[in-house]
Amino acid sequence: MRERTEMKNVSTVTTDWKRKKYWEEQTPEVTCQPDVTHMLQVYPELTQQRVEGFGGAFTEAAAVSFSTLTEAAREAFLEGYFGEKGLGYVLGRMHMNSCDFALGNYTYVEEGDEDLHTFDISHDRERVIPLVKTAVERAGASGFGLLVSHWSPPAYMKSNGEMNHGVSCWRDAESSGPITV
């Protein structure tokens, strides 16, 4: 029989919306075998990287869904994700222009506007930005980090003329070769 080594200071955190479990901490009895090939080794004395926090994506689909909730359901959602008794999310990602989780394709600039004179975020001011602001407020004094990134360039910047489907983007004459997206 193989020797088993007792592991100490191991805990799990479970969140299961369907079972109404929110940040349930447990300390299971865990043992390991010395010859296990897939083992996670934690060295708390080595601090080479810092975890800034955890979070999720703010998409148009999420914002529309949030807007249809009752006030009580909105409060439960906000507390569950961003509150002190919930997951405590402090990071978020928001798409610039539409994404796969948008209600349709849209961009922040008009077709062919290479100088961005028509740059306009009014589409996201309707639901997405208010959801982000509400989450930031709920995160409170701990702060909130937000990454805004494009999902797809506008159609006029792509060789297929569509926002959907990965293809090459055009470049100016001084560049060498296309960018594949």
C-alpha positions in Angstrom: 0.0 0.0 0.0 1.3 3.5 -0.9 2.1 5.9 1.8 -0.4 8.8 2.3 0.6 12.2 3.4 -1.8 14.4 5.3 -2.3 17.9 3.8 -2.9 20.7 6.2 -4.5 24.2 5.8 -6.5 23.2 2.8 -9.9 24.7 2.3 -12.4 25.0 -0.5 -14.9 27.7 -1.4 -18.1 26.8 -3.1 -20.6 29.1 -4.8 -23.6 27.4 -6.3 -26.5 29.7 -7.3 -28.9 26.8 -7.9 -28.4 25.4 -4.4 -28.2 28.9 -2.8 -24.7 28.4 -1.6 -22.7 31.6 -1.6 -19.0 31.6 -0.6 -19.4 28.5 1.5 -16.0 27.6 3.0 -15.1 24.0 4.0 -12.0 22.3 5.2 -12.1 18.8 3.7 -10.0 15.9 4.8 -7.4 15.7 2.0 -4.5 13.3 1.5 -2.1 12.9 -1.3 0.2 10.2 -2.5 3.9 11.1 -3.0 4.0 9.7 -6.5 1.0 11.6 -7.9 2.0 13.2 -11.2 -0.5 16.1 -11.2 0.1 17.9 -8.0 -0.2 21.6 -7.2 2.6 22.8 -4.9 2.0 26.1 -3.1 4.9 28.0 -1.6 3.4 30.9 0.3 6.8 32.3 1.2 7.5 33.0 -2.5 5.6 36.0 -3.7 6.6 36.5 -7.3 3.1 37.6 -8.5 0.2 39.3 -6.9 -3.4 38.4 -7.5 -5.2 41.6 -8.1 -8.7 40.1 -7.8 -11.4 38.3 -9.7 -14.2 39.4 -11.9 -16.3 38.9 -15.0 -17.4 40.4 -18.3 -19.9 43.2 -18.7 -21.6 42.4 -22.0 -24.7 43.8 -23.6 -26.5 40.5 -23.0 -25.6 40.7 -19.3 -26.7 44.3 -19.1 -30.1 43.7 -20.8 -30.7 40.7 -18.6 -29.8 42.7 -15.5 -32.2 45.5 -16.6 -35.1 43.1 -16.7 -34.7 41.9 -13.1 -36.9 43.0 -10.2 -35.3 45.4 -7.7 -34.9 42.5 -5.2 -33.3 40.3 -7.9 -30.9 43.1 -8.9 -29.9 43.6 -5.3 -29.3 39.9 -4.9 -27.2 39.9 -8.1 -25.1 42.9 -7.0 -24.5 41.5 -3.5 -23.7 38.0 -4.9 -21.1 39.2 -7.3 -19.7 42.5 -5.9 -20.8 42.7 -2.3 -18.9 41.9 0.9 -21.0 38.8 1.5 -20.7 37.6 -2.1 -17.8 36.8 -4.4 -16.3 40.2 -4.0 -15.5 40.8 -7.7 -13.2 43.8 -8.2 -12.3 43.4 -11.8 -14.3 43.6 -15.0 -13.9 43.5 -18.8 -16.1 45.5 -21.1 -16.2 45.1 -24.9 -15.6 48.1 -27.1 -18.0 47.9 -30.0 -20.2 44.8 -30.1 -19.2 41.3 -29.2 -20.6 37.8 -29.4 -22.7 38.6 -26.4 -24.3 41.7 -27.9 -27.8 41.9 -29.3 -26.4 42.7 -32.7 -23.3 44.3 -34.5 -22.5 47.9 -33.7 -19.4 50.1 -33.6 -18.4 53.3 -32.0 -17.5 54.9 -35.3 -19.3 55.4 -38.6 -18.3 53.4 -41.7 -14.9 54.5 -43.1 -14.1 57.1 -40.3 -10.4 56.4 -40.0 -9.9 59.6 -38.0 -12.6 58.7 -35.4 -14.5 62.0 -35.8 -17.7 60.1 -35.3 -16.6 58.2 -32.2 -19.7 57.7 -30.0 -20.4 55.3 -27.1 -24.1 56.2 -26.8 -25.1 52.6 -27.6 -23.4 51.4 -24.4 -24.6 54.3 -22.3 -28.1 52.8 -22.4 -27.4 49.6 -20.4 -23.8 48.4 -20.3 -22.2 51.5 -18.7 -24.9 51.9 -16.1 -24.3 48.3 -15.1 -20.6 48.9 -14.8 -21.2 52.0 -12.7 -23.5 50.1 -10.4 -21.0 47.3 -10.0 -18.2 49.8 -9.2 -20.3 51.5 -6.6 -21.1 48.1 -5.0 -17.4 47.1 -5.0 -17.0 50.2 -2.7 -13.8 51.4 -1.1 -11.8 48.3 -2.2 -11.7 49.8 -5.7 -12.5 48.3 -9.1 -10.4 47.6 -12.2 -11.9 47.7 -15.7 -10.4 46.5 -18.9 -12.0 47.7 -22.1 -11.1 45.8 -25.2 -12.5 45.4 -28.7 -14.0 42.1 -29.8 -13.7 42.9 -33.5 -12.6 45.9 -35.4 -15.3 47.8 -37.4 -16.2 46.0 -40.7 -14.5 48.6 -42.9 -11.2 47.7 -41.3 -11.4 44.0 -42.2 -10.8 42.3 -45.6 -14.2 40.5 -45.5 -16.1 43.7 -44.8 -17.9 42.1 -41.8 -17.4 42.4 -38.0 -18.0 38.7 -37.7 -15.6 36.0 -38.7 -11.8 36.2 -38.3 -9.9 37.6 -41.2 -7.1 40.0 -42.1 -7.2 43.7 -41.2 -5.9 46.4 -43.5 -2.8 48.4 -42.7 -1.4 51.6 -44.1 1.2 51.6 -46.9 4.2 51.8 -44.4 3.3 48.6 -42.6 4.4 45.1 -43.6 1.6 42.6 -44.0 -1.9 42.2 -42.6 -2.9 41.6 -39.0 -5.0 38.4 -38.6 -7.9 38.6 -36.2 
